[in-house]
């Protein structure tokens, strides 16, 4: 997957130099301020959530943890090609979690129509949860503001998260991944404000398998 | 953005004074200043002009206030929803629904709510646009679902849910029932059933006037239930929101050039703190796919 993410990033780079310059500037700013770094660390409790899945069923972290450890993966939206690559890699890896009840859930700010599309498109076996207004992401210090310049470039490229999110606040989550043990404590995490880089699938699987 | 940075910024936007904001947030002034600077770096611009006596918000700062408030309140709401699950105590949910809005699309969400909140106690009210506006005002209902409520009250927060088209409905026994489509000219000899309490009654009247339909040939009712009953009894024909008609005895006859659509929204009161159950319900309404009510909505960004 890492290879697919890198080659996609390289492929889009020359097509619009303004876009990639704006992306680089945004990511540099986010890195400078350590965006997402204060999100729950290994050893911290993972705050609970109750969020609707793509069919409108409410899913509670607590209920998932009652069955086994959980991987919580934040994604930016159905429109984001990096998220789609990551989600389909996760979907393919799900079979390798093991026979006991260990869950993966994806969390996105998109509304159900779009999470349902994502689920079908990438044949995702796990729930994709809607985090309206990035409220859960924000409570974990994981929400970022896209900014005026990036917003204009995204709209002109045909990406408009305001439509799929149902709000004009132009925030996105830092695409982070947390592995949570059945005691609700984070056992592994991956946070990088550079949305082109995600937790390696093999690391995620290893952490989820070894979590208790 | 970090929760404490936003909290400090909101306090600062209120007080426009670093000392007072730090006091209100119970932190030292250098800590508050550091947090604001970090936020400014992340957002890529100054939020405040610092002046000796009185600081003021920059253009960016002023624009960020409502956005930050929404982010902050959503985050607090998510926390309170997740926490309220554990307690297992009574969870009230007081909702008012316009009687022109069908309840059936909402029942699935209510079922999910009562599964998640075992102590859920629903208090459902029905009424005209004005009545449910009053329920919100008095606090009798925490949330409302209705068509456009106009400039009823400046403190209403509106969350658009879906666009619902209007169309012509007639009794199965009516002469138009077998037609594939109707024209406005077909209506001139008909009696039109009008719900005087419908949120869109003025828009409908204007549309009819524009198409030269005489307003004298009408029967007036004040509830959607009565309208549908008279319609079923073939006492007239009606132009109603398509989602509000569930009866087997009625037939939809597409009326050419009608072009009447209303926006159905969820309404809350701005500045009033919403309960955890209300927040969860509102977020479910907003997240829901309403395609089965309004299938015409474009699937933007699906490529």
Interface residues (C-beta under 8 A of the other chain):
Chain A: X25 X26 X29 X30 X32 X33 X35 X38 X47 X48 X49 X50 X52 X56 X57 X58 X60 X61 X62 X78 X79 X111 X112 X113 X114 X116 X117 X130 X131 X132 X133 X134 X135 X136 X138 X139 X141 X143 X144 X145 X147 X158 X159 X160 X163 X164 X166 X167 X169 X170 X171
Chain B: X1 X2 X3 X38 X39 X41 X42 X43 X44 X64 X67 X70 X71 X72 X74 X75 X76 X77 X78 X79 X81 X82 X83 X85 X86 X108 X109 X112 X113 X115 X116 X159 X160 X280 X283 X284 X286 X287 X288 X289 X291 X299 X300 X301 X302 X303
